[in-house]
Amino acid sequence: MTLALPAPAPAPPKRQMLVATALFSVAATMVVGAMLAIWVLLRSRAVDAGERFPEAYTISEVPSNIMLMTVAGICIFAQWAVYAAARHDRMNTGLALSATWLLGAAFINAQAFIWVDMGVEIAAGGYAVVFYAITGLMVALAIIGLIMTTIAAFRFLGGHLGESELISATALYWYVLAAAFAAVWFVVYVTK
């Protein structure tokens, strides 16, 4: 009679995508925070000098409020995708990721409308440079979110039902983007 050891437990998942997304999200949040600090510094200097900041530009508040509502909706749909993916529900995961992608595109569209509506050239002064830097960064981050959502949708709907980590990472990214945009919305669009 031979005695054998029991089979080892399966290795725990490594969660590389989730950790990488979290690290990138922290870095993106730090960049947004630094840009907002520069914005607040420039604004306080202009107000202390008795000037108006922004100089002579008006920012339409309706599209910026719509952008805030779209990031809230993105968070809801991203969480729905995580919920459906955990239950291996392809149809609801596809619907949730599609809605997330559409709202991300609507976010970018609203920002483009603000840029066109303001009619400010980038080289028009310090305000324009900082405004376009902050809002351009938010659009670039939203494009990254759209790419992540597209990849997650193709992988999950293509048959990788056991890999819900990418969908969780995508949802985490959209949550961080929503929080960062809430700060941008308040500092840039509300307290102008």
Backbone torsions as a table, in degrees:
resi	resn	phi	psi	omega
1	MET	NA	126.5	178.6
2	THR	-107.8	142.4	177.7
3	LEU	-103.5	134.9	180.0
4	ALA	-123.6	148.7	176.6
5	LEU	-74.6	150.7	177.5
6	PRO	-68.7	159.3	179.1
7	ALA	-63.9	143.6	-179.8
8	PRO	-70.1	157.4	176.7
9	ALA	-67.7	149.7	178.4
10	PRO	-63.5	148.4	-179.6
11	ALA	-66.5	139.6	179.1
12	PRO	-68.7	152.8	178.5
13	PRO	-64.4	147.1	-175.5
14	LYS	-88.8	-23.2	176.0
15	ARG	57.4	42.8	-178.9
16	GLN	-62.8	-41.8	-177.2
17	MET	-65.6	-40.7	180.0
18	LEU	-66.2	-41.7	179.2
19	VAL	-67.6	-42.5	178.5
20	ALA	-63.3	-40.5	177.6
21	THR	-64.7	-41.4	178.7
22	ALA	-63.0	-42.9	179.5
23	LEU	-65.8	-42.8	177.9
24	PHE	-64.6	-38.1	179.8
25	SER	-65.1	-39.1	176.5
26	VAL	-63.7	-44.0	179.1
27	ALA	-63.1	-43.4	179.1
28	ALA	-64.4	-38.8	178.2
29	THR	-64.9	-38.2	177.9
30	MET	-65.6	-39.4	178.6
31	VAL	-66.2	-44.4	178.4
32	VAL	-62.4	-43.0	178.4
33	GLY	-61.7	-40.5	178.2
34	ALA	-65.1	-41.3	179.1
35	MET	-66.0	-38.1	177.5
36	LEU	-67.6	-33.5	176.1
37	ALA	-65.1	-40.7	176.0
38	ILE	-63.0	-42.4	178.9
39	TRP	-59.0	-47.9	-178.5
40	VAL	-64.0	-38.7	177.6
41	LEU	-63.4	-47.2	178.7
42	LEU	-63.2	-39.5	179.5
43	ARG	-65.4	-43.2	-179.3
44	SER	-66.8	-36.4	176.5
45	ARG	-65.0	-41.2	179.7
46	ALA	-67.2	-41.5	-179.3
47	VAL	-68.3	-39.8	177.5
48	ASP	-63.9	-30.8	178.8
49	ALA	-82.3	-0.9	179.0
50	GLY	83.2	14.9	-179.8
51	GLU	-97.8	168.1	177.0
52	ARG	-96.5	137.0	178.4
53	PHE	-130.2	114.0	5.2
54	PRO	-72.5	154.2	-171.1
55	GLU	-53.3	-75.0	-175.8
56	ALA	-131.7	21.2	-175.0
57	TYR	-102.7	147.5	173.8
58	THR	-117.3	136.7	179.3
59	ILE	-107.9	124.6	177.4
60	SER	-66.3	127.6	-175.7
61	GLU	-84.9	-22.4	-178.1
62	VAL	-63.5	-50.6	179.1
63	PRO	-63.6	-35.0	178.9
64	SER	-67.9	-36.5	175.4
65	ASN	-68.6	-35.6	176.1
66	ILE	-64.7	-38.4	177.2
67	MET	-61.3	-40.7	178.5
68	LEU	-64.8	-39.5	178.3
69	MET	-68.6	-35.0	179.9
70	THR	-68.3	-37.1	178.4
71	VAL	-69.2	-30.7	173.9
72	ALA	-66.0	-42.8	177.0
73	GLY	-65.1	-36.6	177.5
74	ILE	-60.0	-42.9	179.2
75	CYS	-62.0	-40.2	179.4
76	ILE	-64.9	-47.5	-178.6
77	PHE	-69.5	-34.1	177.2
78	ALA	-65.5	-39.5	177.7
79	GLN	-68.2	-35.5	175.5
80	TRP	-61.7	-40.2	178.3
81	ALA	-63.5	-41.1	177.9
82	VAL	-63.2	-43.9	180.0
83	TYR	-61.8	-47.1	-178.5
84	ALA	-68.8	-37.7	-180.0
85	ALA	-67.1	-35.6	178.7
86	ALA	-65.1	-24.2	178.7
87	ARG	-100.7	8.7	178.9
88	HIS	57.4	38.6	179.7
89	ASP	-97.3	97.0	-174.9
90	ARG	-64.9	-41.6	-175.4
91	MET	-64.5	-50.1	-179.1
92	ASN	-69.2	-32.3	175.5
93	THR	-64.7	-43.8	177.8
94	GLY	-62.7	-42.3	177.9
95	LEU	-63.3	-44.7	-178.2
96	ALA	-65.7	-42.4	178.8
97	LEU	-68.4	-34.7	176.3
98	SER	-65.4	-43.5	178.5
99	ALA	-65.6	-38.0	176.4
100	THR	-61.5	-44.5	-179.7
101	TRP	-64.5	-43.0	-179.5
102	LEU	-63.7	-41.8	178.3
103	LEU	-68.6	-33.7	174.3
104	GLY	-63.6	-40.3	176.1
105	ALA	-66.5	-37.1	177.3
106	ALA	-65.1	-36.0	176.3
107	PHE	-59.7	-48.5	179.7
108	ILE	-64.5	-39.7	179.2
109	ASN	-62.8	-41.8	179.2
110	ALA	-64.7	-38.7	178.0
111	GLN	-66.9	-39.5	177.3
112	ALA	-63.2	-38.1	176.8
113	PHE	-61.5	-41.2	178.9
114	ILE	-62.9	-43.8	179.4
115	TRP	-60.2	-45.5	-178.5
116	VAL	-68.7	-40.6	-177.7
117	ASP	-65.8	-37.6	179.9
118	MET	-70.0	-38.1	179.6
119	GLY	65.6	34.4	-178.0
120	VAL	-99.0	130.9	175.2
121	GLU	-78.2	149.1	-177.8
122	ILE	-62.9	-36.4	-177.7
123	ALA	-87.1	19.1	-176.4
124	ALA	-77.9	-8.8	179.3
125	GLY	148.3	-175.9	-177.6
126	GLY	-62.6	-39.4	179.6
127	TYR	-61.2	-47.2	-176.9
128	ALA	-62.9	-40.9	-179.3
129	VAL	-63.0	-47.1	-178.2
130	VAL	-69.8	-38.5	178.9
131	PHE	-61.7	-48.5	-179.9
132	TYR	-68.3	-31.1	178.0
133	ALA	-66.6	-46.0	-178.4
134	ILE	-68.9	-49.1	-177.4
135	THR	-70.8	-33.0	176.1
136	GLY	-66.5	-37.7	175.6
137	LEU	-63.1	-41.4	179.4
138	MET	-64.3	-38.3	177.5
139	VAL	-67.0	-41.6	177.8
140	ALA	-61.9	-41.2	177.3
141	LEU	-66.0	-35.8	177.0
142	ALA	-68.0	-36.5	177.3
143	ILE	-64.9	-39.8	175.4
144	ILE	-61.1	-40.5	176.5
145	GLY	-63.0	-38.6	176.9
146	LEU	-65.1	-39.9	178.2
147	ILE	-64.7	-43.4	177.7
148	MET	-61.9	-41.9	179.9
149	THR	-64.8	-40.7	178.5
150	THR	-63.5	-45.6	179.9
151	ILE	-64.0	-42.9	179.0
152	ALA	-61.9	-40.9	-179.6
153	ALA	-65.2	-46.1	-179.2
154	PHE	-64.5	-40.7	-179.6
155	ARG	-68.0	-46.4	-176.3
156	PHE	-70.3	-44.7	-178.6
157	LEU	-74.6	-16.5	177.3
158	GLY	-80.9	-1.2	174.8
159	GLY	119.0	-2.0	178.5
160	HIS	-87.6	65.7	-173.9
161	LEU	-69.6	-25.3	-179.5
162	GLY	-80.4	-7.0	-177.0
163	GLU	-102.1	74.9	178.6
164	SER	-90.2	0.6	-180.0
165	GLU	-64.5	-38.5	179.4
166	LEU	-64.9	-37.5	177.8
167	ILE	-68.7	-39.3	176.0
168	SER	-64.2	-39.7	178.1
169	ALA	-65.8	-39.5	177.7
170	THR	-63.7	-42.5	178.3
171	ALA	-63.4	-42.6	177.5
172	LEU	-59.2	-42.7	179.6
173	TYR	-61.1	-44.9	179.7
174	TRP	-66.1	-34.4	176.9
175	TYR	-62.5	-45.5	-180.0
176	VAL	-65.6	-41.0	177.8
177	LEU	-61.7	-39.8	178.9
178	ALA	-64.1	-42.0	178.6
179	ALA	-66.2	-41.8	178.9
180	ALA	-64.3	-41.3	179.8
181	PHE	-69.2	-32.2	176.8
182	ALA	-59.6	-40.1	176.7
183	ALA	-67.1	-43.3	178.2
184	VAL	-62.7	-42.8	179.8
185	TRP	-59.0	-45.2	-177.7
186	PHE	-69.3	-45.3	-174.4
187	VAL	-76.2	-45.0	-172.8
188	VAL	-87.2	-44.3	-172.1
189	TYR	-93.0	-30.0	-176.4
190	VAL	-94.2	-50.2	-175.7
191	THR	-93.1	39.4	-177.8
192	LYS	-65.1	NA	NA
